[in-house]
Amino acid sequence: MRIAMISPPWISVPPRGYGGIEWVVSLLTEELVSRGHDVTLFATGDSVTSAELRYVFDEGPTALMHQALPYSQHLGPAFAHIAGEARAGRRYDVVHDHTAWIALEFAPLLPTPLVHTLHGCALDSEREFFRACRDNATFVSISEYQTRTFTEISISAIVHNAVDLDAYPFRERKEDYVLSLGRITKDKGQHLAIQAALAADVPIVLAGKVDPGEDTEYFDKTVSPYVDGTRVRFEGEVTEERKHELFAGARALLFPIQWDEPFGNVMIEAMVCGTPVIATPRGAVPEVVRDGETGFFVNDLETLTAAIGRIDEISAKACRAHVEKNFSPQVMADKYERVFERVADGG
């Protein structure tokens, strides 16, 4: 098949730091190319891919993230190229979009059907938009939970995100710390992770970026006062290499989220390293973690603290096997291929 893969314009594919969507795009693109598909990736110029790369921005305009002008500059030439290829008799079989509103709004103008993956949560402010665009694309969600929240559109398939199995080291013997990795924000519950680790008398490492505004205020008030470099260590936003080391060495990933996250890539990144996940069962968490098998579900600070003391009940090999079976690039690509084939055939 000939596939046009459209990534958001903000971050390279794959990302060099934070960038969950871009990792999904990269893993899927590389797997599709390895299967013999002709893939064109629309991303940033500093992306690294075995697909044909087309771009407007040499580097992602990260400072302008989500603004309409860069989106338009990125998507306009992509749509023009897709339309031009069709006029020249080199029509794409399917366009796979990972961006946001503009592509969905103008998808009916394309000579090629568009598959749109929903990467975010359903917002009340966007419900009328999705209702108006419900026939403009074939929609794919990344979790059953997310499917239930997008009530204005029909979801064609559920395709969970994947992790690069070969890139992450597997370790059965762990070091003496628990880990909280992700953007530092109240919704991620880092303050609960710190309090539970201190109560369980286990050192904790925190890693993640701190955005300006409310997240900085949250960090300054509820995280920074506990950071002492020993019992509570903060490493900021880390490199991919360091992230892998932290996942592999941790006794557990603490994920006490305070919102309904539509997936949560860090959970599969931890488990592929043989590291169990202790999480609040909100959003897609029950689809990703197996309670009592690859981690524990907790509901408050008391149960979170108690679960840290039960980490040794979870098998590192079981965590790895769970990811291999359910969240590999091969499994993800299998599901997307079925969607693409159905769409290309007019189904």
C-alpha positions as CSV (number, residue, x, y, z in Angstrom):
1,M,0.0,0.0,0.0
2,R,1.0,3.6,-0.5
3,I,0.5,5.5,2.8
4,A,0.8,9.1,3.7
5,M,1.7,9.4,7.4
6,I,1.2,12.9,8.9
7,S,2.8,13.7,12.2
8,P,2.3,16.9,14.2
9,P,4.8,19.5,13.2
10,W,6.1,20.4,16.7
11,I,8.7,17.6,17.5
12,S,10.9,15.4,15.4
13,V,10.1,11.7,14.6
14,P,11.3,10.0,16.7
15,P,11.4,12.6,19.5
16,R,14.7,13.4,21.3
17,G,12.9,14.0,24.5
18,Y,9.2,14.3,25.4
19,G,6.9,13.2,22.6
20,G,4.5,10.3,22.9
21,I,2.7,10.8,19.6
22,E,5.9,11.1,17.7
23,W,7.1,7.8,19.2
24,V,3.9,6.1,18.0
25,V,4.3,7.6,14.5
26,S,8.0,6.5,14.3
27,L,7.4,2.9,15.5
28,L,4.4,2.5,13.1
29,T,6.1,4.1,10.2
30,E,9.3,1.9,10.5
31,E,7.2,-1.3,10.9
32,L,5.1,-0.5,7.9
33,V,8.2,0.2,5.8
34,S,9.8,-3.0,6.9
35,R,6.7,-4.8,5.6
36,G,7.1,-3.4,2.2
37,H,4.6,-0.5,2.3
38,D,5.5,2.7,0.5
39,V,5.3,5.3,3.2
40,T,5.7,9.1,3.0
41,L,6.2,10.7,6.4
42,F,5.2,14.4,6.8
43,A,7.1,15.6,9.8
44,T,10.1,17.9,10.7
45,G,13.3,18.0,8.7
46,D,15.4,16.7,11.6
47,S,13.3,13.5,11.7
48,V,15.0,10.2,11.1
49,T,13.0,7.6,9.1
50,S,13.3,4.9,6.5
51,A,10.2,6.3,4.8
52,E,10.3,9.2,2.3
53,L,10.5,12.3,4.4
54,R,8.7,15.5,3.4
55,Y,8.8,18.6,5.6
56,V,8.3,22.4,5.8
57,F,10.1,23.1,9.1
58,D,13.8,22.1,9.4
59,E,13.1,21.8,13.2
60,G,9.8,21.8,15.0
61,P,8.4,25.3,16.0
62,T,7.9,24.0,19.6
63,A,7.5,27.5,21.0
64,L,4.4,28.0,18.8
65,M,2.9,24.6,19.7
66,H,-0.8,24.2,18.8
67,Q,-1.0,27.5,17.1
68,A,-2.9,27.6,13.8
69,L,-0.2,29.2,11.6
70,P,2.4,26.4,11.9
71,Y,-0.3,23.8,11.6
72,S,-1.5,25.4,8.4
73,Q,2.1,25.7,7.1
74,H,2.6,22.0,7.8
75,L,-0.6,20.6,6.5
76,G,-1.2,22.8,3.5
77,P,1.8,21.5,1.5
78,A,1.1,17.9,2.7
79,F,-2.4,18.0,1.4
80,A,-1.2,19.7,-1.8
81,H,1.3,17.0,-2.4
82,I,-1.3,14.2,-1.7
83,A,-3.7,15.8,-4.2
84,G,-0.9,16.4,-6.8
85,E,0.2,12.8,-6.6
86,A,-3.4,11.7,-7.3
87,R,-3.6,14.0,-10.4
88,A,-0.3,12.5,-11.6
89,G,-1.7,8.9,-11.3
90,R,0.3,8.1,-8.2
91,R,-2.6,8.1,-5.7
92,Y,-2.0,7.3,-2.1
93,D,-4.2,4.4,-0.8
94,V,-4.7,6.1,2.6
95,V,-3.7,9.1,4.6
96,H,-3.0,8.5,8.3
97,D,-3.3,11.7,10.3
98,H,-2.0,12.1,13.8
99,T,-2.5,15.9,14.1
100,A,-5.6,17.8,15.2
101,W,-8.4,19.9,13.9
102,I,-7.3,21.3,10.5
103,A,-6.7,18.0,8.8
104,L,-10.1,16.7,9.9
105,E,-11.8,19.9,8.7
106,F,-10.3,19.8,5.2
107,A,-10.2,16.0,4.8
108,P,-13.2,15.9,2.4
109,L,-11.1,17.9,-0.1
110,L,-8.6,15.1,-0.4
111,P,-8.8,12.5,-3.2
112,T,-7.7,9.9,-0.7
113,P,-9.5,8.6,2.4
114,L,-8.2,9.8,5.8
115,V,-7.7,7.7,8.9
116,H,-7.4,9.8,12.1
117,T,-6.0,8.5,15.3
118,L,-7.4,10.2,18.4
119,H,-4.4,10.8,20.7
120,G,-6.1,13.1,23.3
121,C,-9.0,13.1,25.6
122,A,-12.5,14.2,24.6
123,L,-13.1,17.9,25.6
124,D,-16.5,19.4,25.9
125,S,-15.3,22.5,24.0
126,E,-14.6,20.2,20.9
127,R,-17.7,18.1,20.9
128,E,-19.6,20.2,18.3
129,F,-16.5,20.2,16.1
130,F,-16.3,16.4,16.1
131,R,-20.0,16.1,15.5
132,A,-19.6,18.3,12.4
133,C,-16.6,16.3,11.2
134,R,-17.9,12.8,12.1
135,D,-18.1,11.8,8.4
136,N,-14.8,13.3,7.3
137,A,-12.5,10.5,8.4
138,T,-12.3,7.0,9.7
139,F,-11.5,7.3,13.4
140,V,-9.2,5.1,15.5
141,S,-8.9,5.4,19.3
142,I,-6.0,4.3,21.4
143,S,-8.1,2.7,24.2
144,E,-11.5,1.4,25.1
145,Y,-11.8,4.2,27.7
146,Q,-11.1,6.8,25.0
147,T,-13.7,5.3,22.7
148,R,-16.4,5.7,25.4
149,T,-15.7,9.4,25.8
150,F,-15.9,10.4,22.1
151,T,-19.6,10.0,21.8
152,E,-20.1,12.3,18.8
153,I,-18.2,10.1,16.3
154,S,-18.1,6.4,15.3
155,I,-14.8,4.7,16.2
156,S,-13.7,2.2,13.6
157,A,-11.0,0.4,15.7
158,I,-9.1,0.5,19.0
159,V,-5.3,0.3,18.5
160,H,-3.2,0.6,21.6
161,N,0.1,2.4,21.5
162,A,3.3,0.4,21.2
163,V,6.9,0.5,22.6
164,D,10.1,-0.5,20.9
165,L,10.9,-3.8,22.5
166,D,14.5,-3.9,21.4
167,A,15.4,-0.4,22.7
168,Y,14.5,-1.0,26.4
169,P,16.8,-3.1,28.6
170,F,15.1,-5.9,30.6
171,R,16.4,-6.3,34.2
172,E,15.2,-8.7,36.9
173,R,17.5,-7.5,39.6
174,K,16.4,-3.9,40.6
175,E,18.1,-1.1,42.4
176,D,16.7,0.4,45.6
177,Y,14.4,3.1,44.4
178,V,10.9,3.6,42.9
179,L,10.3,5.9,39.9
180,S,7.9,8.6,38.9
181,L,8.5,9.7,35.3
182,G,6.5,12.1,33.3
183,R,5.6,15.8,33.0
184,I,5.4,17.3,36.5
185,T,1.8,18.3,37.0
186,K,-0.9,17.9,39.6
187,D,-2.8,15.5,37.4
188,K,0.1,13.1,37.4
189,G,0.1,13.0,41.2
190,Q,3.9,13.3,41.9
191,H,3.1,14.6,45.3
192,L,1.4,11.4,46.2
193,A,4.3,9.3,44.8
194,I,6.7,11.2,47.0
195,Q,4.6,10.9,50.1
196,A,4.1,7.2,49.6
197,A,7.8,6.5,49.0
198,L,8.7,8.4,52.1
199,A,6.1,6.5,54.1
200,A,7.4,3.2,52.7
201,D,11.0,4.3,53.4
202,V,12.0,3.7,49.8
203,P,14.0,6.3,47.8
204,I,12.2,7.8,44.9
205,V,13.6,9.3,41.6
206,L,11.4,11.8,39.8
207,A,12.1,12.7,36.1
208,G,10.1,15.0,33.8
209,K,9.8,18.4,32.5
210,V,8.2,21.3,34.3
211,D,6.2,23.6,32.1
212,P,5.8,27.3,33.0
213,G,2.7,28.5,34.8
214,E,0.5,26.1,36.9
215,D,3.0,23.2,36.6
216,T,5.9,25.3,37.9
217,E,3.7,26.5,40.8
218,Y,2.8,22.9,41.6
219,F,6.4,21.8,41.5
220,D,7.6,24.7,43.7
221,K,5.0,24.1,46.3
222,T,4.5,20.3,46.5
223,V,7.6,18.7,44.9
224,S,10.6,20.8,45.4
225,P,10.4,21.1,49.2
226,Y,10.9,17.3,49.5
227,V,13.9,17.1,47.0
228,D,17.0,16.3,49.1
229,G,19.1,14.4,46.5
230,T,19.0,11.2,48.6
231,R,15.5,10.1,49.6
232,V,13.9,12.2,46.9
233,R,15.9,12.9,43.8
234,F,14.7,15.1,40.9
235,E,16.5,14.7,37.5
236,G,14.4,16.9,35.4
237,E,13.7,16.0,31.7
238,V,16.1,13.2,30.9
239,T,17.5,11.8,27.7
240,E,16.1,8.6,26.1
241,E,19.2,6.7,27.3
242,R,18.8,7.8,30.9
243,K,15.0,7.2,30.8
244,H,15.7,3.6,29.8
245,E,18.2,3.2,32.6
246,L,15.7,4.6,35.1
247,F,12.9,2.3,34.0
248,A,15.1,-0.8,34.0
249,G,16.6,-0.1,37.5
250,A,13.5,0.9,39.3
251,R,11.7,-1.4,41.7
252,A,8.4,0.0,40.5
253,L,6.9,2.9,38.5
254,L,4.5,4.9,40.6
255,F,1.7,6.3,38.5
256,P,-1.0,7.8,40.9
257,I,-2.7,9.8,38.2
258,Q,-5.5,12.1,39.2
259,W,-7.2,12.3,35.8
260,D,-8.6,9.9,33.2
261,E,-5.6,9.5,30.9
262,P,-6.5,8.0,27.5
263,F,-3.4,5.7,27.5
264,G,-0.2,6.4,29.3
265,N,3.0,5.3,27.4
266,V,5.2,5.3,30.5
267,M,3.3,2.2,31.8
268,I,4.4,0.0,28.9
269,E,7.9,1.5,28.9
270,A,8.3,0.5,32.5
271,M,6.8,-3.0,32.1
272,V,8.9,-3.8,29.0
273,C,11.9,-3.3,31.3
274,G,10.4,-5.8,33.8
275,T,9.3,-3.0,36.1
276,P,5.8,-3.3,37.7
277,V,3.4,-0.3,37.7
278,I,1.5,0.9,40.7
279,A,-1.3,3.1,39.5
280,T,-4.7,4.5,40.1
281,P,-7.2,2.6,37.9
282,R,-8.4,5.7,36.0
283,G,-8.8,6.2,32.2
284,A,-7.0,3.4,30.3
285,V,-4.9,2.1,33.2
286,P,-7.0,-1.1,33.6
287,E,-6.5,-1.9,29.9
288,V,-2.7,-1.5,30.2
289,V,-1.8,-3.0,33.6
290,R,-2.9,-6.3,35.0
291,D,-3.8,-5.9,38.6
292,G,-1.8,-8.4,40.7
293,E,0.1,-9.6,37.6
294,T,2.1,-6.7,36.2
295,G,1.4,-4.2,39.0
296,F,-1.2,-3.0,41.5
297,F,-4.2,-0.7,41.4
298,V,-4.4,1.8,44.3
299,N,-7.0,4.3,45.3
300,D,-5.3,6.5,47.9
301,L,-2.1,7.3,49.7
302,E,-2.6,4.4,52.1
303,T,-3.0,1.7,49.4
304,L,-0.2,3.3,47.4
305,T,2.2,3.0,50.3
306,A,1.1,-0.6,51.0
307,A,1.6,-1.6,47.3
308,I,5.2,-0.4,47.4
309,G,5.8,-3.0,50.1
310,R,4.3,-5.7,47.8
311,I,6.5,-5.1,44.8
312,D,8.4,-8.4,45.1
313,E,5.1,-10.3,44.4
314,I,5.3,-9.2,40.8
315,S,7.4,-11.1,38.2
316,A,9.6,-9.0,36.0
317,K,9.3,-11.6,33.3
318,A,5.5,-11.4,33.5
319,C,5.7,-7.7,32.9
320,R,7.9,-8.1,29.9
321,A,5.8,-10.9,28.4
322,H,2.6,-8.8,28.8
323,V,4.1,-6.0,26.7
324,E,5.5,-8.3,24.1
325,K,2.0,-9.9,23.6
326,N,-0.1,-6.7,23.6
327,F,2.0,-3.6,22.9
328,S,4.7,-4.4,20.3
329,P,5.1,-2.4,17.1
330,Q,4.1,-5.6,15.2
331,V,0.8,-5.9,17.1
332,M,0.1,-2.2,16.5
333,A,0.9,-2.4,12.8
334,D,-1.2,-5.5,12.3
335,K,-4.3,-3.6,13.6
336,Y,-3.6,-0.5,11.6
337,E,-3.0,-2.6,8.4
338,R,-6.5,-4.0,8.8
339,V,-7.9,-0.5,9.1
340,F,-6.0,0.7,6.1
341,E,-7.1,-2.2,3.9
342,R,-10.7,-1.8,4.9
343,V,-10.6,2.0,4.2
344,A,-8.7,1.6,0.9
345,D,-11.3,-0.9,-0.2
346,G,-14.1,1.6,0.5
347,G,-15.2,-0.1,3.7
